Amino acid sequence: MESLVATGSHFLDSLLNGGYEKDIITTLYGPAASGKTLLCMLPVIGIARQGKKTIYIDTEGGFSIERLKQLAPDYEEVIKNIVFFRPTNFKEQKDAFEKLKDAMNDNIGLIVVDSIAMLYRIELGQSKDVYDVNKDLGLQLSFLTEIARKKNIPIIITNQVYADFDNKDNVKMVGGDILKYGSKCLIELKKMHRDKRIAIVKKHRSIESERAVVFRIVNKGIEEGD
């Protein structure tokens, strides 16, 4: 049984020693326009071409059909193999995760959550009980972890960041330790000068931390940078 899923890019595959691991949650985190959604879309295309489906939970409306057309000439066939959930509040996000258990079958090859943070942050701003909101977030992560382990499929989630109050050059993931420890693989994305980005492995079960690759975002997807 294959234990990895291709990232959709040969140099990202090399960075991760072959691709995304199947039985864990991988988190891609970084600021806006750092490439998070694009890096989610690339493996979705590969999974679709294998005849398998992706469950794509789009909380930010970031999935673009126009972008998919640029990435995949066969986009009409690809889109048939994507099942979208589009929650608009934190409760709907939780409900979507609960429904995943019933939706799982052998034809599901990937789950994407883009992003885990947006509706959580809105809920935090509206709730008087931070503990309950964080408890719900932890429960959502436990749903995903259980699915990844029992069904042996990869789960890719994206997350937002914020600046450390004491050190503006240091960024932290939204959700803190709940998401940090819920993910077995953490990849930080950073914007560099002009069109360059960098992907840095921050946590992995078999790869040293700080391993990195520079890349550019182009019409056809991404290409390795200098």
N, C-alpha and C positions, 0 to 999 in steps of 0.2 A: 504494500500500500504506500502510495506517495505520501511523504510527510511534510511536503512543502508546496506552496502555491506561488507561481511566478508573479513577480511584481509588475510585469509589463515593460520592464527595462533591463537590459543585460547588465548594466553597471550597478543598478540597485540590487539585482540578484546577486552579483558578486559581493556587494557590501554585506548582504545578509546570508552569505554562504548558500545561496540557492533560491531564496525567496522567503515568503511569510510562513511561519510555522502554523500548522493546522489546528492544534488543540489549545490555543491560547488566544488572549486578547492582545493585539498590537495597537499601540496608541501613537498616532502622528500628531505632534503638537507644535504650534508656532503662531506667529502673528498673521493678520489678514494678508492675503496675496502671497503667502510663502509657498503655496503649491499643495496644500493639504487635500483639497477636493480632487485635484488632478491626479494625485498619487492614489486616490481611491478609485478613480474611474479606470485607470489603466488595467488593474487586475480584473475588474468587472468585465472588460472586453475579452480578456483571455478566457475567463470562466464561461462566458456566453458562447465563445467559439468551440468550446468543448461540449456544448450542448447542455450545460448546467445553468441553473438559475442563481441569481444574487438577490438577496433581500436587502434593499437599500432604504434605510431610515434617514430621511432628509429633513432635518429640523430647521434648516436655514434657507431652504429654497436655492441651494447652491448648485444643484445638478442642472446642467444646461444641455439641452438637446443640440443646440448649435455647436457647442464645444464637442459633443460626442460625434457629430458629423465630421469635424476636423480630424478627430482621432481615429475614426473607424469608417472606411468607405462602406462597410456592410452594416451601418448603424441600424438599419431597419430590422435586421435579424437580431442584432445585439439587444435592442430595446425590448424585444419580445421575451427575452430571458431575464428581465429585471422586474422584480415585484417591489413597488414603492409603498412605503408608509410615510405620511407627512403629518406628524403630530404638530399641533399648534400651541400646546401648553404642556406643563410638566406631567400632569396626570395622564394626558393622552400618550406621552412618551412612555410612561410606566406601563400603560395598558398595551402599547405596541410590543414592548418587551415580553409581557406575559403571553401575548398571542403567538409569539415566536415559537414557544414550546409546541403548540398545536400545529404550527405551520411547517415544522421540520420534517423532511423526508430525504431520501437518498439522492434526489435530484437537486438539492440545495448545495451549492459549492462554496458560497461566501456570504457573510453578513457584513454590511457596512453601516456605521452610525456616524453621520456627518451633520452636526457635531453633537457630542454628548453634553456640551457646556451651555449652549445658548439658553435653552428653556430652563435649565437648572439655575442659571444666573438671574433670570427673570423671576423665578419662583422665590429665590432668596430675597430679592428686592421687595416682594409683596408679602412675604410670610413673617409672622412674629416669632415663629419657632424654628430657628436655624437647625436645631437638633433633629427635628422631624424631617426636614428637607434633606439633610445629609443622610439620615437613616434610609429614606426612599432612594437616594442615589446609590447607596451601598447595596440595597436590594436589587436595583436594576443591574448593577455590575455582577451580582451573584447569579442572576438569571442568565446573563451572557456567558459567564464563566462555566456554568453548568452545561449550557448548550455546546460550547467549544470542546469541552472535555468528553461529553457523552457522545456527541455526533462527529467528533474529530474533523471539525471544519474551522477555517480561520475566521476570526472576527477582527475587523479593522475599525477603530474609532478615531475620530479627530477631536482635538481639544484646543481651546483657546488659551492664551497666556496673559499675564499681567506683570507689570514691573514691580520688583521688590522695592518696598518703601525705603529701605535703608541702603539699597544698592541698585540704582536705576539700570545698570548694565546687566543685572541678573534678572531673568524672567522666571516666573513660576507658573505651573499649570493650574488652571481653574479646577477646583475640586480637591486640590491638595493630595494628602496621603490616600484618600479613598481611591482615586484614580491611579496614583503612582503605584500602589501595591496591588491594585486589581489587574494591572497589565504586566505581563511577563516580558514584553518587549516595548521599549520606549524609544521613539525616534524624534529628535528635535529638528525642526526645519527653521532655518534663518534666512532672511533676505540679506544679500551682500550688495555690493555696488552694481548699479545698472540692472542687467537682466539675470544676474547670477543668484543662485540659491545654494545652500549647503544642507545636507542631511547628515545628522550626527547620531550614532548609536549611543544612547545613554544607559540602556539596560537591555540585557539579552542573556539567555541561558547558556550560550556557548561562544559568544563573541565578546572581545574586549571592549570596554566602554571607550568612547571618544573616537572610535573608528568613523571615518567620514568620507563623503564624496561631494564634490561640487558639480552642480548641474545648471542648465539653462532651460527655461520654459519656452517652447517654440510651438508653432501651429500644429505640428504632427504629434506633439507630446512633450517629451523632455530629451535633452541630449547632454552628454557629459561635458562639463566645463573644464577650465584649466586649473 
